[in-house]
Amino acid sequence: PNATNVIWSKYRGDWIATFGKGSFLSTAVYHANGERKDTRTPITRDKMPKNVQESILKQRPDMKLDDAIRIEVPKGSKEIYRIKDMNEGKPAYKYYDADGKPVKYDY
């Protein structure tokens, strides 16, 4: 509700609102019927909950947590974190819930 400088675009039938939120731009994705799918905000490693960091690093000690997106899902009870994992020079994205457990997510 307090979004500023909102820019709207359309992608694959969904409406995308990009807006300022602190020092990062957030992106909210809405289906054509107006239902919000999620809101995505880049975060720094220090903004990621410690339990999520610890759980991910326990599973994958080599994982870099510098390129992360916090995903707020309106119908979900927990946030999801998207982490970029470089695999043989190519990015692969992994998703973790607020407890640091791997989850599947249709980004």
N, C-alpha and C positions, 0 to 999 in steps of 0.2 A: 504493500500500500504506500510506502514512502519512497518508491523507486523514482529516480531522477534520470533525465536524458534517455528515455526509453526509445529504442530503435526496433521496429518490427520487421520481420522478414518471413518468408514461407519456404519450407523445406520438406519435400516428400509428403505433402498434404498436412503437415503440422505447422502451426504458427510459432515463431521463435521471438521472444522479447529479450533483448539484451539491454542491461541497465547498470548504472553505477551502484556499487554497494561497498563502501569503504574504499580501500585501495585497489580492489579488483572489480572486474566486470562480471556480473552474474548473468546466466542465461536461463530463462524459464521456457519450457516447452509445453505448448498447449495443443491438444487434438482439435480437429475442425469443429467438434461439438462444444468447445469451450472448456473441456475438462483438462486440468493441468496434469501433465505426465510427471514432470520433475523440475527442480531448479538446481542448476549446476554452478558451483563457485570454485575457482582455483584457490588452493590454500597452500601456505608454506608448511614445511615440516613441523615447525613449532606450534602451529595451530591444529595439528592432527592430535587427537587424544592419545595420551601415552600408552594406554592399554592396547590401542589399535597398532601403534608403532611396534610395541614389544611383541605382540602376537605375530605380526607379519614377519618381523626380523627373526623370530624363533623358527618360523617355517622356512624362510628364505633369507639367510644372513647376508647374501650378496645383493639383495634388492635395494635400490636407491629410492628414497621416499621424497625426492625433491620435486617431482612433477605429479602433483596430486589434485584431484577434483573431489569436492564434497558434493554428494548428490542427496538432495532432500526430496523424498517421495511422499506425496500427500497421503496416500493410503498405507504407507509403510510406517511401522512404529519406530524404526531405527534408520539412521543415516547410512549411506553407502559411500565408500571411498574408492575412487578409480585411481589406480597407480600404473604409471607407464613402466613397463619392464622391457628392457632392451634384450633381444634374443638374436644373436648373430648379426648385430647391426640394424635390426629391424624392430620397430616398436610393437609390442604386444601389450594389451591392456588387461589388467587383473582387477577384480572387484572384491571388496571386503566389507562385511557389515560392521556395525559399531562395536562388536566384540572382537574384531580382527579375524573373523572366520571367512574363508573364501565363499563367495556367492556368485550365482549367475545373474546377469542383469542385461536387459536389452537396451543398450545405450542409444 
